[in-house]
């Protein structure tokens, strides 16, 4: 059963920020789904599905394009026994395995609006016993969204997993991942971090740019193959540039923690339709009957377009990163 708390009968409530801006919440139809929730501060907006999910299906400037991928073949669909990518932002648990990872999210979710936080709660996955939740907070006037993910073990036995946050970005943009700080040899002799490849990774593919300070991956709608890498990213951020908009997500790095996929907390995947900007939490043991893990991302949206050269990326990104919120 779904429930929602409103502070007004018109499906609208206000949460004032320190800057005097406010967040509005309203129920809207979007993409063929009748029961979506839109949060906006008049500058940026996001749309969350409740007929399926939990999913954030839109994120962008008001009146502008959607930075998130929407799969035309899946829009508006519900139910059925087939997993659908849909698009947007979703919450999985790693390591990836079929069919466990691909548990269906085709059914309605419970939702609640507290006046400042939109809470979404999925029924436990029938094949894993894991309940997924998201809590979304739009910080009005700051260009910032907090997305808290929660996985709860409803099984009568312990399990181990990594919370895995996947944001499918719209076609035509470019992912930017930072390298670790440069330190000269022989002053520093130990390795900085792992770079993990998949069987289908082709490092000679022209979509990759392997720079001194950044790894870049371009999304190309004409590409015939898929690409993916993973890294351990102690700097805790990744970015996506598209058509004059710049999306930056921040997330935690836990020194000494064990991460999945040979030690990755950041992964990026692309095919001909979209690019996924992914972050992962440490492997965590969840106790039986209610053990849980929480994982947070901070999203930031700017009007900015760094060039391909690393000097241009530095010039654009450095002052913007200083405005973002690190996740402790």
Buried (B, 14 or more C-beta within 10 A) or exposed (E): EEEBEBBEEEBEBBBEBEEEBBBBBBBBEBBEBEBBBBBBBEBBBBBBBBBBBBBBBBBBBEEBBBBBBBBEEBBBBEEEEEBBBBBBBBBBBBBBEEEBBBBBBBBBBBBBBBEBBBBBBBEBBEEBBBBBBBBBBBBBBBBBBBBBBBBBBBBEEEBEBBBBBBBBBBBBBBBBBBBBEEEEEEEEEEEBBEBBEBEEBEEEBEBBBEBEBBBBBBBBEEBEEBBBBBBBBBBBBBBBBBEEBBBBBBBBBEEEBEBBBEBBBBBBBBBEBBBBBBBBBBBBEBEEEEBBBBBBBBBBBBEBBBEEEBEEBEEBBEEBBEEBEEBE
